[in-house]
Structures are given as C-alpha cells and as structure tokens.
Amino acid sequence: MSFLGLIGGASLLVQMVMLTLVVASVASWVLIYQRWSYFKALAESDESFENRFWSGDDLGKIYAEITSDQANVPVGMEAIFVAGFNEFARLRADATRIDDITNGVSRAMRIAKNREEDRLETQLPFLASVASTSPYIGLFGTVWGIMNSFRGLSDSSQATLAAVAPGISEALIATAMGLFAAIPAVMAYNRYAAKMERHINRHDTFAEEFSSLLHRQLLTSRKQAEKS
C-alpha cells in the first residue's frame, strides 16, 4: 500500500495516465520558469528604456545606441521605439505632410506591438491546456481504476474493503496527480495573463506618447522652417 507500490501495481492504462500527468506537470513548471524569466527581463528592460527615453536625451542618439549594439535584440518598448523612429526618419525625408508621417509611424509601431504581444502570449496556451485538461485526465484514470477494482471484486468470493482498497487508492492517485499538474498551471496562467495585459497597456501608452512627441517635433520644426 505504499505510494510507489500502488503506482507499480496499477493497470497499464492508469500508469499511462499518470505518466502523461507527470510529463505535463514537468513541462508546465519549465514553462512557468521560462515565462517568469522573460517577464522579469522585459520589465527591467522597459523600466530602463523608459527612464532613458524621458531623461531628455536626443531621440536620434538613443536610436543609434540601441541599433549599434549588435548583441542587443530590442524587446518591448525598445522594439516599438526602434520601429517607430526608423519609420519616422524614412518618411521625414520623403513625405511632406505631417499627417502622412505620423500615420506611417503609428502603423510601424502597431506592427511592432503586435509582434511583442505574440511574444508575450508564447507558451501561455499550453499552460491553459494543462490547467483545463489535467483534472479530467486524472479523473479518467480514476474512473478506469475504480472500474477495474470493482470488476475484480465481482470475481472474488469475498467482497471486503481490503479487496478493493488498493485498486481505489491507485485510482485516486491519478486524481491527485491531475490536480497537482493543474493547480500550478492555472495559477501561473492567471498571473502571467495579468502581467501580459499590463505590458500591452504600457506599450500602447508609450506608443501614443511617442507618436504625440514626434508630431509636436514635426510641428515645431515646420513652424521654424516657415519663419526662416
């Protein structure tokens, strides 16, 4: 009646259910750690870039510093800024209307935001799948194990609790393993989904502020050119 003994004595199907749940649990924990590392690095990157962006440094200088570092792959706000400023520099040399420039910059940043949103959503559907399906997989193993236990009881001459206890115990282990896999996954999914939403809102706000800043710069430069 030991834990390992019950697992070893379970039927092949119940053992396969248990193995599936163990693999799902291990995979979800690996993804939970990866997502934690990614969101932590993204938050630090956004915070560092936002402080530098609003420090008053020249935007061209910030853009040059980011793009000159080949080892650094822009993420989050940096990626949105690089996409927007690159489009701004290109259109400023070709387009004459301010609205054409700002609309082009907004489109470029929107594309960059969509890419960042895809990165934020990466692996979250797997956690949602583990959270939603693991209890049912464990329940399937439980039902199958109890069914086998009572089937064996029908062939026994004495119907005692001791005869069905091992089979029911091994079946309930499948339910416990299903919950063990599902609970961390659903908690992590809810937490990371909330973090993702905060980052998306933060990126949207930054894109709007950056677009407004570029629009004001264009108006100022255009008025100065008219005066001169």
Sequence and secondary structure as in RCSB ss.txt:
>XXXX:A:sequence
MSFLGLIGGASLLVQMVMLTLVVASVASWVLIYQRWSYFKALAESDESFENRFWSGDDLGKIYAEITSDQANVPV
GMEAIFVAGFNEFARLRADATRIDDITNGVSRAMRIAKNREEDRLETQLPFLASVASTSPYIGLFGTVWGIMNSF
RGLSDSSQATLAAVAPGISEALIATAMGLFAAIPAVMAYNRYAAKMERHINRHDTFAEEFSSLLHRQLLTSRKQA
EKS
>XXXX:A:secstr
  HHHHHHTS HHHHHHHHHHHHHHHHHHHHHHHHHHHHHHHHHHHHHHHHHHTTT  HHHHHHHHHH TT    
THHHHHHHHHHHHHHHHHH   HHHHHHHHHHHHHHHHHHHHHHHHTTHHHHHHHHHHHHHHHHHHHHHHHHHHH
HHHHTSSS  HHHHHHHHHHHHHHHHHHHHHHHHHHHHHHHHHHHHHHHHHHHHHHHHHHHHHHHHHHHHHHHHH
HH 
